[in-house]
Amino acid sequence: MAKSKIALAVDSTANLSQSKIDRYSIHVIPQILIWEKESYKDQVDITNKQFYERLKTAKELPSTSQPSPGEFHEFFKKIAETNESIVGVFVSDELSGTLDSARQAAAMMPDFPIEIVDSRSVSMGLGFIAMETAQAIEEGKSLEDVVKKAVSAIPRAKTVFVVDTLEFLHRGGRIGGAKRLMGTLLSFKPLLYIEGGKVEPLDNVRTKGKALSSAINYVVEDTAGKGSVRASVVHAAAPDEAEMFLKQVEEQLQPVELSISELTPVIGTNTGPGLIGLAYISSE
């Protein structure tokens, strides 16, 4: 069987739907959830439903870890059996050690072309960058041009979100510049975004509803004059709120593509339940 020219690899925090994964033959390496001394592969050994149900009554909260260099090496070797090269687009280096593991694994295969891209993002922000990369591969672009396409998507892919509490981000060490909001009035809801690959504060609003309205306003202003917009409402065990937010997004942002995506267990561990957000990418 002839080998494919270029394979796309992502980690499970990309939050891509199975239909997208199948459609573009995307290879996904699962992140690791550690709970009560047991390790679970993200969305392989534990589903979103199982995770969020267990989290409700858990006496001990889980932690997370990236795949090891050895696991990445096995992952890349398997892909190399049916492909001539690999472009790996992974979660921000500021949020995870995933890229370090991937780079170490790539160094173990010096004779096989592997390009590693720091998305500077997570969840569907990463997912949208991956989708643009996948489309470039489908168009038959060279390895160099596929990487350029991935890199060009990074500044256009953004995520804004509201959490019920900063405690999960703080405990997981992913709080970034939002740390300065710790200890502020408990009645306020922090509006956050991914900036420079890190979690940064955007606003501090009194209610969640107002914070979400502020999020939409920010995105509308940010994407004005930048062509078409594709977006995804992301949530952590908050499907009803996500559906209501989706209607607001559809009406005010009018994206050419809009979906809902629930955060995987590994991301949910670091945000806590109740998160509502919007990932989006503009065409220009």
N, C-alpha and C positions, 0 to 999 in steps of 0.2 A: 504494500500500500504506500502510495506517495505521501511524503510528509507535507504538512501545511507550512506555509512560509513563516508566519509570525503568530505566536500564541499570546493571548492577554491573560495575565494573572492578577488577582486582587485578593485582599483578605476579607474575612466575613463581615467586617464593620462597614463595607460598602453598601450593605442593605439592598442589594439588587434582587429583584424578583426572580423566581425560578424560570419564568418565561424569557426574561432577558438573558439570563445565564445560558439557557439552552439555545436561544436564537443566535447568539454570537459565540457559542462554544467557549465561554469564559471559564477559566480555572480558578477555583476559590480555595484558599487555605484558611481553615477555621482558627480563630483566636481561642484562647483557653480560659475557661471559668474554673476557679478553684473554690470548692464549697465543702466545708466540714471534712477536709483532708482528701476529698475526691476531686479528680480533674475531669472536666467535661469539655468536649469540643463544641464550640459555639454553633448552634443550630444543627448539630449532628447528633450529639449525645443528649442534648436538652433543647426542647423547643421553646419558643417565646411564651406560649401558654403555660407550660410546665414551670418555667422560670418565674414569671410574674405571680402565679398562684402560690408557689412555694415562698416567695419573698414576703408575702402578706403575713405569714406566721413564723418566719425564720427567727431563731434565737441568735444565730450567728450569721452575719452578713458575708457574702462571697467576696472574693478578690479576683483579679484577672492577671493574665500573663500572655505574652506574645509567643508564637511558635519558636522553638529553638532553632539555631543554625542547622542542626542535624535534620530536624523535621522539614525545614525549608529545602535542604539539599535533596532529600528524598522526593519532595514535591516537584522541584525543578527537574530532577532526573526523569521522573515519570512523564512530565510534559515534553521533555526533549526526545522521548521515544517516537513521537508523532509530529514533531515540529522542528523547524530549522532555527528558530530564535524565540526569545521571550521578552516581552515588555511587561514589567511588574509595576503596577500602580497601587501604592499602599497608603495606609493611614498616616497622618502627620507625624513626623519625627518628634515633634514637641509633645505629642500625646501618648506615644508608645515606643517601645524598643523594637518594633516590627522591622523597620527599615534596616537597623543594625544587623538583625538576624538574616535578613534577605541578602544584604551585601556580603556578609561572611559566607553564606551558602554559594553565592555567585562566584566568589573568589575560589571556591573549591572546584569550579568548572571553568577554568581559564580558556579552554578551547571552544566553549559554546557561547554564542552571543546572548548575553542577558543584560538588559537595560533596566535599571531601577529608578523609579520616579517617586519623589516625595510629593504627594497630593496637596500637602498643607491643609488637609481637610479630613472629614470623617463622615460617616453615614452617607446620606444621599448626595452630599457635597462631593464626596469621593466617588459615589456612584455615577454622578453626571460626568465627571472627568473620565471615568472608565468607559462610559457609553460613547463619548466622543472619540476615545482611543479605539474602541471596537469598530466604530464606523470607518475610521481611517484605515484600519486593517482590511475591512471588507472592500474598501475602494481599491485595494491593491497597492497602497503606498509603500515605499521603502521603509526599512527599519528606522533609519534616521528621521524620515518625515513623520512616521507614526509617533516617535518620541517627541518631535517638535509639536505635533498636534496635541499630545497629552499636556505638555508644558504650557502651551498657549491657552488651554482650558482652565488652568489653575486660578488665575486672577479673576476669571469670570464666574467661577463656581463658589457660592457663598451659602452660609447657613446662619439663621437667627433663631433663637429659641427662648422659651420661658420655662424655668424649673420651679417646682413647689418649694424646694429648699436647696441651699448651696452645700449642705452637709455631705452629700454623696460625692460631689466633685472635689470637695475639700479632702475628704477621707481617702479618695483614690489618687490624690496628687495631681488632678487634671484641672485645677481651678484657675491657673494662670493669673491674669490681671484682675479677674473677678474677686480675688482674695480680699481686696480692699472693701468689698461690700459686706464681708462677714461682720456680724455684730451690729449691722444697721437695723432700723426698725423692722420688727418681725412682720408687721402688717404689709410691708412692701414686697412686690414680686420683681425679681431681677430679670431684665431683658438682656440676654447675652448674645454674642456672636463669635464666630471663628475668624480670627484675624491673625495673619502671620503664622497660621498653624496652631494657635493657642486660643483658649477660651478667654474672651475679654468682655468687660461690661459695656453695654450700649445705653441702657437707661434703667432707672429704678422706679417702678410704677406701683400705685397703691393696690390695684386689683389685677388678677390674671387676665380678665377680659380686656381691660384697658391696655395691658402689656401686649396682648396679641394684636389689638388694633394698632398700637404703636409699631409693632413688628411689620404689619402689612404696609403701613404708611412709609416706613423706612425702605422696604423693598420696592415699592412703587417709585419712590424718588430715586433710589439707587439704579434702577433699570431704565429710567426715562431716557429715550433717545438711543438705547443700546440694542435695538432690534427685538426679535422675538424672545420670549422667555419660556423655559421649561421649569416646572416646579414640582416639589413633592412635600406634602405635609407629613412630618414625622412625629411620632408620639411614643410614649412609654406607658403601656397599659391604660390608655385614655382614649378608646375608640370613639366614644360619643362626642367628646370635646373636639377630637380631630375632625369628625364629620362636619360639625358646626363651623369649625375654622376653615375647612375646605371650601364651604359655600361662600364665606367671606372672601377668601383668596380668589376664587373663580370670578366673583363679581367685580372685585376692585383691581386685581392684577391682570385678569384675562390672559392667562398663559396659554400657549399653543398646546401644551401637554401638562397634565396635572394628575398626580397619583397620591395615594396614602401609603406610608410605610411605617411599620412598627419596629422600634429599635430592638436589635438583637440582645440576648442576655448579657453579652460582654459590654456593650454600650450602656444598657440599662443599669448595670452594676455601678457604673460611674456617674450616672445622672440621677438615678432614683426614679420611681414611678411618678407619673403625672406630667412629665415633660411634654410640651407641645412646641413644635418648631416648624420652620419652613426652609427647605433647601432649594436652591434655584441656580440656574445658569442662563446668562444672556448670550445671544448669538454674536454680539459685538463687544 
